[in-house]
Structure formats: C-alpha cells, structure tokens
Amino acid sequence: MLWSTPCWASSAPQSLRDGCKGKWWDRGVDRYLPRNPARYAAMARWLTSRYGRRLAALEVWNEPNHADALRGPAPARSYARLVRATYRAAKAGDRRVPVVTGGLSMADAGFLRELYRAGIKGHYDGIGLHPYNEWRAPDDSWKKRWVRYTFLRGIELIRATQRRNGDRAPLWVTEFGWPSCQPRGTDRWCVTREQQATYIARAIDLLRGRPYVRAGVVYNLRAVGEDPADRESSYGLVERDFTPKPAYWALRSALTAR
C-alpha cells in the first residue's frame, strides 16, 4: 500500500503546510494527494520495477472515501486522476504486478459509483475493499439500511455495483477483522477472543466461496498496543509480545484446511 504524501509534494493548503516546518504530519499534510499525480506514479513505477513479483500487488492509497485517509476537495475525482496516472506507471515498472485501488472504507457503493463517473474504470486490476462487520459474525446481514457496514452483504453490494457498471475486475479484500477488546463507553465493536477466532475462520470460508474475490487480508498480525480496552490495539492475531491468540490458530487452520 503506497499511502501518504511528503510535505514538499502535498496539495494541502499553504497555511497547513506552513513551509513544511515542524511536525507537518501531525497537521494532516500527508493525507492530501500530491499536487502532481506523476510524482506518486513515479514512486509506484520504482516499486514495481525494483520488487516485481515479490509484491502480491500494489495498492493505490488507502480508504480514499474516508476523510481521515484522503483530504481535500472532490476526493473521488482527484483520486480517480491519481489511479489513472499510477496504473500506467506501475505497469511500466513491471506489468506482472497487479494494481489495486485503495480499499474502500466499508462497502461504500456510492463512492464507487462516483469513481466510475470520474473515469476510473479500466485503470486497475482489482477493486480494494475493507468490509468490516463491526461486532457481528461475517454472515450476519444486520439491517438492510446499514448494508454498508456488513461483511458478506457488503461484498455482494460492491460486486453488484461493479456489474452494473460493466466492471468484472476481481475484488481484493485488503482489510477485514474483529477487535478482541473489552468494551469501553459506547464502542460496540469489541468481541471476545473466541469470537474473533470463529469469525475470522468463517470469513475465510465465505471468501473462498466467491470466485470473484482474489485475496483477503486479515487486519492485523501483531497488536499495535497493550490496552485491552482500546479497539485499535486489539485486532492483532498475536499479542504485542507475539503470544498467539486463538485467532492466530484459527486462521492457520482455515488456511491449511484445503
């Protein structure tokens, strides 16, 4: 995943860049796309040329529909422009490396439709998606009006949106998972360690049953912190000290079952 922009190349407002003084990354300068997409595209070409098939794929940015990941006006239009420039460059570096769009935060079919209108179609080898299912099992359909926040139905919604737009590119589920945290406040995403293990194994089976899904990436391998009440610190398959959680063994078993 090639994500974030150095200050010198960022399209962030001048007042925010402030001459790139101090901790400009804390001001969100890196979340703005480059002023010149060719700069980013050149980096993509360098990566594919250098690493070739050692890369499973190159993912262009991260969650372009999420304001915390991509800032600035007209995000769909500007992101589509970035993808168009990057695809040609990355393929020039090594045509064998798949180029995948940045994983959509949730099953945001509306943003995907905007991308099609902005001319993104045909400039990638796969559509990226992060279909988190909050605290629910992966095949729990939840409520119809909240389909965007589901795993299985969310994947099916994005696929249906692709088909309606004549797009048969495979889906890359570049993030999914469940946090085994202890609930705090109004955060409803926490599940038990046993549920985390069961849900991940079930999700693998569901992905296997959909031939249009090219890949699935569990988020994440190692816990980023040790606070048991912190959601972000609890997605890991192993603890911060590398002790395996039940989810680690469940994933291992799911991947070696057949």
CORRAPE-V352084 format. One record per pair of residues at least 24 apart in sequence whose C-alpha atoms are under 7 Angstrom apart, sorted by the first residue. I is the first residue (numbers start at 1). J is the second residue. Records with the same first field share a line. If there is no record, write none. Layout:
# CORRAPE-V352084
I->J, J
This chain:
# CORRAPE-V352084
1->58, 59, 60, 61
2->59, 60, 61
3->61, 62
4->30, 31
5->30, 31, 32, 33, 34
6->30
9->34, 35
10->34, 35
11->35
31->69, 70, 71
32->70, 71, 72
37->82, 85
38->85
41->85, 86, 89, 90
42->89
44->86, 89, 90
45->89, 90, 92, 93
46->93
48->90, 93, 94, 97
49->93, 94
52->94, 97
53->96, 97
55->97
56->97
57->97, 98, 99, 100
58->98, 99, 100
59->99, 100, 101, 102
60->100, 101, 102
61->102
62->102, 103
63->102, 103, 104, 105
64->102, 104
65->104, 105, 111
66->105
76->111, 114, 115, 118
77->115, 118
80->115, 118, 119, 120
83->120, 123
84->120, 123
87->123, 124
98->125
99->124, 125, 126
100->124, 125, 126, 127, 128
101->126, 127, 128
102->128
103->128, 129, 130, 174
104->128, 129, 130
105->129, 130
106->130, 131, 132, 148, 149
107->131, 148, 149, 154, 155, 158
108->148
109->158, 161
125->169
126->169, 170, 171, 172
127->169, 170, 171, 172
128->171, 172, 173, 174
129->172, 173, 174
130->173, 174, 175, 176
131->155, 176
132->176, 177
134->189
135->178, 188, 189, 190, 191
137->199
138->199, 202, 203
170->212, 213, 214
171->212, 213, 214
172->213, 214, 215, 216
173->215, 216, 217
174->216, 217
175->217, 218, 219
176->217, 218, 219
177->218, 219, 235
178->235
179->231, 234, 235
180->234, 235
181->228, 229, 230, 231, 234
182->228, 229
183->229
184->229
190->231
193->246
194->246
196->247
197->246, 247, 250
200->247, 251
201->250, 251, 254
204->254
